[in-house]
Amino acid sequence: MPHDSTIPDHAYWDTRYTESDRMWSGRPNAPLIRETSDLTPGRALDLGCGEGADAIWLAGQGWHVTAVDISRVALDRAARHAKETAEAAAHRINWEWYDLGSSFPVGTFDLVSAHFLHSPSDMPRDEILRKAAAVVAPGGVLLIVGHAAGPSWDPGPHPDLHFPTPDDVLAALGLPDGEWEVLRSEEHPRTLTGPDGQPATRLDNTLKLRRTAA
């Protein structure tokens, strides 16, 4: 549904989630599994957690997760899903409501994950990601995964849409020299199913950074 600028973002996303019983696949994002499986579990922050698949997977690996989203509908659904499918790990997840454009979780984290943190509204994505970098603990990892292009069934053009490259994301973070190590910066195709059930692809990108130990 198009975004009406007169509708608050939280109301927009609550409406989106109530349009179906499940909006996402229920599976954790593949880049999250690939990029974090070798990390020692600690404290994780999942930004824009949606229906909770990433947070539930991280908790199952031993992470203590703060999972945040702007939609209370999504958070309630995620909490129920965690209790139903991962009861032994559900206690390691705190589901918290935030409008990241105006508020942000406190504390420091060994992993901060932002997967597909996009919105049709004027969400201040760059500012949010700078705040995300600021709460990464020394030695911790910042993982940002986003869209690099539209889906193959809708190639555009859409002049009002901008998909930043990993280099764009890195530059917008404005990180101090010598305090971060780039572990991965790449674009990669993803297979998915189109709206009519057809096989499709979409180009995504991954930026993985480690904050150097103090």
Rosetta blueprint (number, residue, H / E / L):
1 M L
2 P L
3 H L
4 D L
5 S L
6 T L
7 I L
8 P L
9 D H
10 H H
11 A H
12 Y H
13 W H
14 D H
15 T H
16 R H
17 Y H
18 T H
19 E L
20 S L
21 D L
22 R L
23 M L
24 W L
25 S L
26 G L
27 R L
28 P L
29 N L
30 A H
31 P H
32 L H
33 I H
34 R H
35 E H
36 T H
37 S L
38 D L
39 L L
40 T L
41 P L
42 G L
43 R E
44 A E
45 L E
46 D E
47 L E
48 G L
49 C L
50 G L
51 E L
52 G L
53 A H
54 D H
55 A H
56 I H
57 W H
58 L H
59 A H
60 G H
61 Q L
62 G L
63 W L
64 H E
65 V E
66 T E
67 A E
68 V E
69 D E
70 I L
71 S L
72 R H
73 V H
74 A H
75 L H
76 D H
77 R H
78 A H
79 A H
80 R H
81 H H
82 A H
83 K H
84 E H
85 T H
86 A L
87 E H
88 A H
89 A H
90 A H
91 H L
92 R L
93 I E
94 N E
95 W E
96 E E
97 W E
98 Y L
99 D L
100 L L
101 G L
102 S L
103 S L
104 F L
105 P L
106 V L
107 G L
108 T L
109 F E
110 D E
111 L E
112 V E
113 S E
114 A E
115 H E
116 F L
117 L L
118 H L
119 S L
120 P L
121 S L
122 D L
123 M L
124 P L
125 R H
126 D H
127 E H
128 I H
129 L H
130 R H
131 K H
132 A H
133 A H
134 A H
135 V L
136 V E
137 A E
138 P E
139 G E
140 G E
141 V E
142 L E
143 L E
144 I E
145 V E
146 G E
147 H E
148 A L
149 A L
150 G L
151 P L
152 S L
153 W L
154 D L
155 P L
156 G L
157 P L
158 H L
159 P L
160 D L
161 L L
162 H L
163 F L
164 P L
165 T L
166 P H
167 D H
168 D H
169 V H
170 L H
171 A H
172 A H
173 L H
174 G L
175 L L
176 P L
177 D L
178 G L
179 E L
180 W E
181 E E
182 V E
183 L E
184 R E
185 S E
186 E E
187 E E
188 H E
189 P E
190 R E
191 T E
192 L E
193 T E
194 G L
195 P L
196 D L
197 G L
198 Q L
199 P E
200 A E
201 T E
202 R E
203 L E
204 D E
205 N E
206 T E
207 L E
208 K E
209 L E
210 R E
211 R E
212 T L
213 A L
214 A L
